[in-house]
């Protein structure tokens, strides 16, 4: 009887241990990617879109949109197990990292209560971060650390490209950001009764372990930017 009881305890302990290890282990989709895109967005280009309901005051520097796992073939794993209802309230991201996120990763949209930042982070974690195979702390800290290491606005300005609502040749953006071999993504803006393309996002390649930004293997590419000049909105 005692032996059975001990065995029962041993079995129960093993079950609990296995359950805990399963919780800690990467999800089945984790690591099924080759690198990340660190997506940096230009707030004025997001907020001048028809129907955009942005906060009265938005940053005038590039802010984080997200960090998305990617495959070399062009795929993007999404919606892996590990979703949480609220990143800030999860208790899984330390206060120092949350403070950096509030500054570098703001929700630009107007919300009824609070600043809406955690709503934005939660969406990004549930859609993209869950497929990193990382903890929330590691994912968000790596994202803000990599974003802290670049100043895209300064690099554009140093090459004579200002956020002044003027048109700039595509190759000027490519040359200014050439060391990243990034994806330069555009959207539409109404300008002097015509529709032009404007710089919206810059996608930087980040090593799979999150340790560094590196030049994207496919070279500088333009996404939805047309063939003409591009506006840098103020």
C-alpha positions as CSV (number, residue, x, y, z in Angstrom):
1,X,0.0,0.0,0.0
2,X,2.8,2.4,0.9
3,X,4.6,1.4,-2.3
4,X,1.5,2.2,-4.4
5,X,1.1,5.5,-2.6
6,X,4.8,6.5,-3.3
7,X,4.4,5.4,-6.9
8,X,1.3,7.5,-7.1
9,X,3.1,10.5,-5.8
10,X,6.0,9.8,-8.2
11,X,3.6,9.6,-11.1
12,X,1.8,12.7,-10.1
13,X,5.0,14.6,-9.7
14,X,6.2,13.4,-13.1
15,X,2.9,14.6,-14.7
16,X,3.2,18.0,-13.1
17,X,6.9,18.3,-14.2
18,X,6.0,17.3,-17.7
19,X,3.2,19.9,-17.8
20,X,5.6,22.6,-16.6
21,X,8.3,21.7,-19.1
22,X,5.6,21.7,-21.8
23,X,4.6,25.2,-20.8
24,X,8.2,26.4,-21.0
25,X,9.2,24.7,-24.2
26,X,8.9,26.4,-27.6
27,X,5.6,26.0,-29.4
28,X,5.3,23.6,-32.3
29,X,5.7,26.4,-34.7
30,X,8.5,28.1,-32.8
31,X,11.9,28.4,-34.6
32,X,10.2,27.6,-37.9
33,X,11.6,30.8,-39.4
34,X,14.9,32.2,-40.6
35,X,15.1,35.8,-39.4
36,X,12.9,38.7,-38.1
37,X,11.7,41.8,-39.8
38,X,11.9,44.7,-37.4
39,X,9.2,47.0,-38.8
40,X,9.6,50.7,-38.0
41,X,6.8,53.0,-39.0
42,X,6.7,56.8,-39.7
43,X,3.7,58.0,-37.7
44,X,2.6,60.9,-40.0
45,X,2.3,58.4,-42.9
46,X,0.1,56.2,-40.7
47,X,-2.1,59.0,-39.4
48,X,-2.7,60.9,-42.7
49,X,-4.6,58.0,-44.2
50,X,-8.3,58.4,-44.8
51,X,-10.3,57.1,-41.8
52,X,-7.2,57.0,-39.5
53,X,-8.2,58.2,-36.0
54,X,-4.9,59.1,-34.4
55,X,-4.1,60.8,-31.1
56,X,-3.8,64.6,-31.3
57,X,0.0,64.4,-30.6
58,X,2.0,61.7,-32.4
59,X,5.8,61.2,-32.4
60,X,7.9,62.7,-35.2
61,X,10.4,59.9,-35.2
62,X,10.2,56.3,-36.4
63,X,8.4,54.1,-33.9
64,X,8.1,50.3,-33.7
65,X,5.3,48.5,-35.5
66,X,6.4,45.0,-34.7
67,X,9.1,42.3,-35.0
68,X,7.9,39.6,-37.3
69,X,9.4,36.1,-37.8
70,X,10.1,35.5,-41.5
71,X,11.3,32.6,-43.7
72,X,13.8,32.9,-46.5
73,X,11.1,31.8,-48.9
74,X,8.9,34.8,-48.0
75,X,6.6,33.2,-45.5
76,X,5.6,34.6,-42.1
77,X,4.4,32.2,-39.4
78,X,1.5,33.7,-37.4
79,X,-0.9,33.0,-34.6
80,X,1.1,30.3,-32.8
81,X,0.1,29.0,-29.3
82,X,0.9,31.2,-26.4
83,X,-1.5,34.1,-26.8
84,X,-2.2,36.4,-23.7
85,X,-5.1,38.7,-23.0
86,X,-3.0,41.7,-22.0
87,X,0.8,42.1,-22.2
88,X,1.1,44.8,-19.6
89,X,-1.0,42.9,-17.1
90,X,0.6,39.5,-17.9
91,X,3.3,40.0,-15.3
92,X,5.8,38.5,-17.8
93,X,7.5,41.7,-18.9
94,X,9.5,43.8,-16.4
95,X,8.8,47.4,-15.7
96,X,12.0,48.7,-17.3
97,X,11.1,47.0,-20.6
98,X,7.5,48.3,-20.4
99,X,8.8,51.8,-20.0
100,X,10.9,51.5,-23.1
101,X,8.0,50.1,-25.0
102,X,5.8,53.0,-23.9
103,X,8.3,55.4,-25.5
104,X,9.3,53.4,-28.6
105,X,6.3,51.3,-29.4
106,X,3.2,53.6,-28.9
107,X,-0.2,52.9,-30.2
108,X,-0.9,55.8,-32.5
109,X,-4.6,55.3,-32.6
110,X,-7.0,57.3,-30.4
111,X,-8.6,55.1,-27.7
112,X,-11.3,55.8,-25.2
113,X,-9.3,54.9,-22.1
114,X,-5.6,54.9,-21.4
115,X,-3.0,55.1,-24.1
116,X,-3.9,51.8,-25.8
117,X,-0.3,50.7,-25.9
118,X,-0.8,47.3,-24.3
119,X,-3.7,46.7,-26.8
120,X,-1.2,47.2,-29.6
121,X,1.5,45.1,-28.0
122,X,-0.9,42.3,-27.3
123,X,-2.0,42.2,-30.9
124,X,1.6,42.0,-32.1
125,X,2.6,39.4,-29.6
126,X,-0.4,37.1,-30.3
127,X,0.0,37.4,-34.1
128,X,3.8,37.4,-34.4
129,X,5.6,37.1,-31.1
130,X,4.1,33.8,-30.2
131,X,5.9,32.3,-33.2
132,X,9.3,33.4,-32.0
133,X,9.5,30.6,-29.5
134,X,10.6,33.1,-26.9
135,X,9.1,34.4,-23.6
136,X,7.3,37.7,-23.7
137,X,10.2,39.3,-21.8
138,X,12.8,38.1,-24.3
139,X,10.7,39.1,-27.4
140,X,9.8,42.6,-26.2
141,X,13.2,43.4,-24.8
142,X,15.0,42.2,-28.0
143,X,12.6,44.3,-30.1
144,X,13.2,47.6,-28.2
145,X,16.9,46.9,-27.9
146,X,17.3,46.5,-31.6
147,X,15.1,49.6,-32.3
148,X,17.2,51.6,-29.9
149,X,20.3,50.9,-31.9
150,X,19.1,52.7,-35.1
151,X,18.1,56.3,-35.8
152,X,16.5,56.1,-39.2
153,X,15.4,59.8,-39.2
154,X,18.9,61.0,-38.6
155,X,20.2,58.8,-41.3
156,X,17.7,60.1,-43.8
157,X,18.4,63.7,-42.8
158,X,22.1,63.2,-43.1
159,X,21.5,62.3,-46.7
160,X,19.4,65.4,-47.4
161,X,15.9,63.8,-47.0
162,X,13.7,65.8,-44.7
163,X,10.1,65.1,-43.6
164,X,8.8,68.2,-45.5
165,X,6.0,66.8,-47.7
166,X,8.4,67.0,-50.7
167,X,9.0,64.4,-53.3
168,X,12.4,62.5,-53.3
169,X,13.7,60.1,-55.9
170,X,13.4,56.4,-54.8
171,X,17.1,55.8,-55.2
172,X,17.8,58.5,-52.5
173,X,16.0,56.5,-49.9
174,X,17.8,53.4,-51.1
175,X,21.2,55.1,-50.9
176,X,20.5,56.6,-47.5
177,X,19.6,53.3,-46.0
178,X,21.8,51.1,-48.2
179,X,23.7,49.6,-45.3
180,X,20.6,47.8,-44.2
181,X,19.4,46.5,-47.5
182,X,16.0,47.0,-46.0
183,X,12.4,46.8,-47.4
184,X,11.1,50.3,-47.9
185,X,7.3,50.2,-47.7
186,X,5.0,53.0,-49.0
187,X,1.3,53.9,-48.8
188,X,-0.8,56.5,-50.6
189,X,-1.1,60.2,-49.7
190,X,-3.2,62.9,-51.3
191,X,-0.9,65.7,-52.4
192,X,-1.9,68.8,-54.4
193,X,-5.1,67.1,-55.7
194,X,-3.1,64.0,-56.8
195,X,-2.3,60.7,-55.1
196,X,1.4,60.1,-54.4
197,X,3.4,57.4,-52.7
198,X,4.8,58.2,-49.3
199,X,7.4,56.5,-47.1
200,X,5.4,54.5,-44.5
201,X,7.6,51.8,-43.0
202,X,11.2,50.5,-43.1
203,X,11.6,46.8,-42.5
204,X,15.0,45.9,-41.1
205,X,16.4,42.3,-40.9
206,X,17.2,41.0,-37.5
207,X,19.1,37.8,-36.7
208,X,17.0,34.9,-35.6
209,X,18.5,35.0,-32.1
210,X,17.5,38.7,-31.9
211,X,21.1,39.8,-31.3
212,X,21.7,42.1,-34.2
213,X,20.4,43.8,-37.3
214,X,22.1,42.7,-40.5
215,X,21.7,43.6,-44.2
216,X,18.7,41.8,-45.7
217,X,19.8,39.0,-48.1
218,X,17.6,40.2,-51.0
219,X,19.0,43.7,-51.1
220,X,17.1,47.0,-50.8
221,X,13.5,46.5,-52.0
222,X,10.6,48.9,-52.4
223,X,7.1,47.7,-51.5
224,X,4.0,49.4,-52.9
225,X,6.1,52.5,-53.8
226,X,5.4,52.7,-57.5
227,X,8.1,53.7,-59.9
228,X,8.3,57.4,-59.3
229,X,9.4,59.8,-56.5
230,X,8.3,59.3,-52.9
231,X,6.9,61.8,-50.4
232,X,8.4,62.1,-46.9
233,X,5.4,63.5,-45.0
234,X,5.8,66.0,-42.2
